[in-house]
Amino acid sequence: MKSHGTTILTVRRGGVVAMGGDGQVTIGNTVMKADAIKIRRLAGDRVLVGFAGAAADGFALLERFEAKLKDYPGNTLRAATELAKEWRTDRVLRRLEAMMAIADARHTLLVTGVGDVIQPTDGILGIGSGGSYALAAARALVAHTDLSAPQIVRIALEIAAEIDLYTNKHLVVEELVCET
């Protein structure tokens, strides 16, 4: 059975980067778990990582990324690039079905198994089955409100949960204060 994704959203605003995700784990058309935590703090709480896709694959990638952060301390972009290269070229890793959103004080990154390491221009990134809905809502909230990054993430994820069947309202939102 194919497992369906989740929704992860990252927003930068006012010297803060916030990342949030819903808690739903779905296999086929069955909700298996409603309160999974898909956001992790790594590198001494200086890096946020969220994953969407197959849960076991996401955890495998999370472990690999954590090792890359240890290989390249303080250089999240290099660690993400090295993970993407390994993910694309390794025969076993290439089969993993997941995406990662990564944020530190300076970078917001999308990392995929085809070798993508993409940094959105506006610092807003949505991945997973409800990612496009959350992304659109976040961009509208950034443009038309004075809400903080964590508030925008929470509201945009709630909007995505109203639209996407594979996203629920059990939300976890983490934040980092960015260096100025």
N, C-alpha and C positions, 0 to 999 in steps of 0.2 A: 504494500500500500504506500502511496505517495504521501509524505507529510507536507502540510501546507505551512506557510510562513507566519510571520508575526509582523509587527510594525515597530520600527525603531526610528526615532527622530532626534536630530541634533540641531540646536539653534545657538548662535553666538549673538550676544547683545549686552551692552553696558558693562563690558569687562568681565563677563561671565559666559561660560559655555555650559549648556545644559543638554543632557541626553536622557531620553526616556524610552520606555518600551512597555508593551502590554504583556499580559501573563498567559495568554492562551496557547496551548499546544494542541494541535489538531492532527489526527491521522484519518485520512479519508474524509468522511463527513461526520466524524465523531470527535467531540472535545474530550481529550484525555486528561487535561490538567488546565486549570483556570488561573493559577497563581505562580507560574514559573517566573524566575528572575533571569532576564536575558541581557542585563547590563552588568558589567564588572569593572571594578577599579583595579588598575595594575600599576606597576612601577612606583610603589610607595604612594598610591592614591593620586599620581600626577597624570594618569592616562585613563580615559573612559573608553570601553569597548562594548559594543552591542552587536548581536548577530541575529540574522534572520535566515530561515531555511531549516534544514534537517537539524534537530537538536544535537545529536551525537556528532555530526559534522562540525557544527558550530563550536562545540566544546573542544574538539580536536584542533581546530584552527586557533582557538583561544590559547591553548597550551603552546602551540608553535609560535604564536605571536609573543607570548610572554617570554619565551626563550630568546626570540630575536631582540626584544627590549633589553634583555640582560647582555646580549652580544654587543648592542649599540646603545649603551646607557645615555639618556638625555637626548637621543636622536630618534624620535618617533617616526619621522618621515623615512629615514633610512631603514628602520626596523620593518616598517610596512612594505617598503619596496622590496626588501629581501624576502619577506614572506610571500609577496605576490609572485616573485620570480620562482621561488621554490614550489609554490602551489601550482603554477602553470607547467612546470617541467617535471615534477615528480609523478610517476605513474599512478601511485596510490592516491596522492593528494588531489590529482586532477579529477577524480571521481566525486569529490566532496561537493555536496549541494548546499551551499550557504553563501552569505555575503556578510561583510563586516563593516561597521561604522566605527571609526576611531577618532577620538578627539583628545587633544592636550591643550595647553595654554596658547599655542600658536597655530595649530593645524586641525582641520576637520577633513577626514579622509574616508573615501569609499574604497574598499579593497575587495577584488573579486578573483575567482579562479582562472580567469582568462588573462590575468596579468595586469588588470586595471588598478591603478592607484590614482584616484581622481579627487582633487580638492575643489569643492564648489566655491565659486567666486563670492557668493553672498554669505557663506558660512552656515547655510541651512541644508541639511541632508536628510532625506527620508528613504528608508529601504524596507523591503518586505512587502507583503500582500497589500497592506494599507499605506505603504510609503508615499505613493503619489497623492493620496487624499490628505495625509498629514502634512506633506510638503506644501501643497497648495494653501491649506489653512494657515500654516505657519507664515508663509510669505505674505498673506493678506493681513495677518495680525501684526507682523513687523511693520508693514507699510501704513497701517491705519490705527495703531494703538501705541500706548507707552508702557505696555506690560513688560515684565522682566522675562528673560530667557526661560527660566523654569515655568513661569506661568504660561507662556506661549506653548511650550512643549506639552504641558498637561492639557490645555484646551484643544490644541490641534490633534492630539492623540484621542481625546474624547470624541471629536468630530469624526475622525477616521473610524472609530469603533461603531459609530452610528451607520456607517456606509459599508464597511468591509466585514464580511462574515467571519473572517479568520482573525479578527482583532477584537479584544474585549476591553472592558474598562478597569481591569485590575492593573493599575499603572505603577511603574517604578520610575522616578525621575531623580537623576544624580546631577550634581553641578560641580564645576571647577572655577575658581577665580583665576582669571587670566593675568599674566604679567603685563605691566604697563611700561 
